[in-house]
Amino acid sequence: MKLKSYVGGQWVEGQSDGVELFHAVTGESVARVSSDGINFADVLDYGRQVGGPALRAMTLHDRAYALKALALHLLEHKERFYDISAWTGATRADGWVDIEGGIGTLFAYSGVVRREFPNETFAVEGDTEMLSKGGSFVGRHILTPRRGVAFHINAFNFPCWGMLEKIAPSLAAGMPVVVKPATATAYLTEAMVQEIIGSGIFPEGSIQLICGSTGDSLDHLNEQDVVTFTGSAATGRKLKAHPNIIGSSIPFNMEADSLNCCILGSTAQPGSEEFDLFVKEVAREMTVKAGQKCTAIRRAIVPADRLEAVAAALSRRLDQAVLGDPALEQVRMGPLVGRDQVADVWSAVDALRAECEVVYGGDPEQFDVVGGDRDRGAFFPATLLQCPDPMAVTEGPHAIEAFGPVSTLMPYSSLDEAVELAGRGRGSLVGSVFTYDNDEARELILGSAAFHGRMLVINRDCARESTGHGSPLPNLVHGGPGRAGGGEELGGARAVKHYMQRTAVQGSPTTIMKITNEYTPGAAEYSDDVHPFRKHFEDLKIGETLVTHRRTVTEADIVNFGCVSGDHFYAHFDELAAAESPIFGKRVAHGYFIISAAAGMFVDPAPGPVLANYGLENLRFIEPVGIGDTIQVRITVKQKIKKQKREPDDQPQGVVRWAIQVTNQNDEAVALYDIMTLVLRREDD
């Protein structure tokens, strides 16, 4: 079988035999791959000229719903992906993380975008910045899709997840992608992209695939493009230093393999739940995906007086990790992805031996394989090393990564020493701490955080529901400083913004309101004789404002509200104490009475297009309101968000965000907030 690339709207084979790929279990040939003959400049231009305009014509919510539809489509074909995943040496559990974990990221980003971004082709970020004394000159930040291509260079260990966790935020942002999977497992990525393209869910040109070498593609990138890389630190540094990347200031996000650590707290004694959880987690990270994870635990940092106990417990645990053909029920760890990887890991283990001693495994001739072909397959035994004096070592386990089922134990004598060892990895994707002492957790986390992109504390309270040390989550940042690449992936809305240009826009409030499609304080307002609550979604205009009648607050209002709410705070009921207050100086109305009274002043009570008020945000009480003060409300259409119907028979709706300003008789603001209402649409689409 020869793998194909999908470029320029068609599937094409490379013009040479290229590289031969092998089954990780049996060593049999499964595919050949080559990108020879592909014009990479044309590939990038196709994405920019065909995919880009089509994606940018969609709103952020349109793209989000497309991600959801794609996730549902891929789930229908997951068993095909599992079958091919077995060729990589993955167990069913390994494949689940890669396949269904990746698909889950599509679902996650669909939700993030619909919750946190407007239903527009662009986004507005932050509040209005007042740039002049009189308020006639203001600024906002907007986010628009970059006009280039997101070029994603992925690692071999997660051929599905590694692709999907990158394309989800890219496509959501409105940026077409070119996917370049690692050659060793490109056959699984190709199978998934076949389904993505076949589904027709995203516009043509949104997604292209290059199986094989990147060729001269980096030469043809421009300042509107983005490059992301996952893989070895050495390769990442080489690509990041490409003259065109530097010369054109092309954003380059690097997520590199790192020497992640796991710290056993000094208070976690053998027999404690935290001690057992630590042992279980280190063993799991060594054996899941046969240790081929950028987040795997490479350095296990333990109290010096528990070094032998940890080594013994880990050895017992690793005895249970049966190595062999993942298709067999009793097998818990499969092979590495290929024989080249086996050679690389043995070479790294040999280098580690200069500063470390082997505690478990570590012998290329002394390990058993259940099923598969030990000589032709890519099997590697779980190997645990021990560095007796890690504080005296500057390189070794602090610099060498064996990208397989290999970890090194390191003793520490104080928490300061544990923090020092954690930082010796020169930047990691993730570090974890196992302790039930929260003071100890605080000291270790705050001391080590500067060296890690993500840190977690695991103890008996959260272990059952914890996703564990090695699981990046869509809503949290995945990346790390230093050796880990200095980049960021995922992180919820942050990842989408990586593919958008942030631009500061300055002008008059009315102009900025027109550009952003959000109400800007000080902008020209509109009103007519029809109450805004009597209007459908389409009829409401941004900036449309209703100014209500006035209402004078009485003592009866305060007393009645206090009886209904049960709130008898001194400022509302104790005349003397309120007078002595440095804040109030008099009896005042409840803040929540003010916003309740305001609602009564601006709401039209009859049934109509406004269906429900379902939220209040950004509430601030500015000035106290006392007995005899008179309030008035100004309600303005701030933002409109068109919603997609969940079911065909649902009434079409939209969300309207209203800016509320409550003022007193001196025209001073006493309360500011936003409310959200569901409003009927006339359109049925």
Secondary structure, DSSP 8 states (H G I E B T S, - for coil): -B-EEEETTEEEE-SS--EEEE-TTT--EEEEE--TT--HHHHHHHIIIIIHHHHHTS-HHHHHHHHHHHHHHHHHTHHHHHHHHGGGT--HHHHHHHHHHHHHHHHHHHHHHHHHS-SSSSEEEEEEEE-STTSS-EEEEEEEE-SS-EEEE--SS-TTHHHHHHHHHHHHHT--EEEE--GGGHHHHHHHHHHHHHHT-S-TTSEEE--S--TTGGGG--TT-EEEEEE-HHHHHHHHT-HHHHHTT--EEEEE----EEEE-TT--TTSHHHHHHHHHHHHHHHGGGG--TT---EEEEEGGGHHHHHHHHHHHHHTS-BB-TTSTT--B---S-HHHHHHHHHHHHHHTTT-EEEE---TTS---BSS-TTTS-----EEEE-S-GGG-SSGGGT----SSEEEEEEESSHHHHHHHHHTTSSEEEEEEE-S-HHHHHHHHHHHGGGEEEEEEE-TTTTTT---TT---TTSEEEESGGG-SEEEESTHHHHHTTEEEEEEEE-HHHHHHHHTS--TTS--B--SS-GGGS-GGG--TTBEEEEEEEE--HHHHHHHHHHH----HHHH-HHHHHH-SS-SS-B--HHHHHHHHHHHH---S-SSEEEEEEEEEEEE-S--BTT-EEEEEEEEEEEEE---SSTTS--EEEEEEEEEEE-TTS-EEEEEEEEEEEE-S---
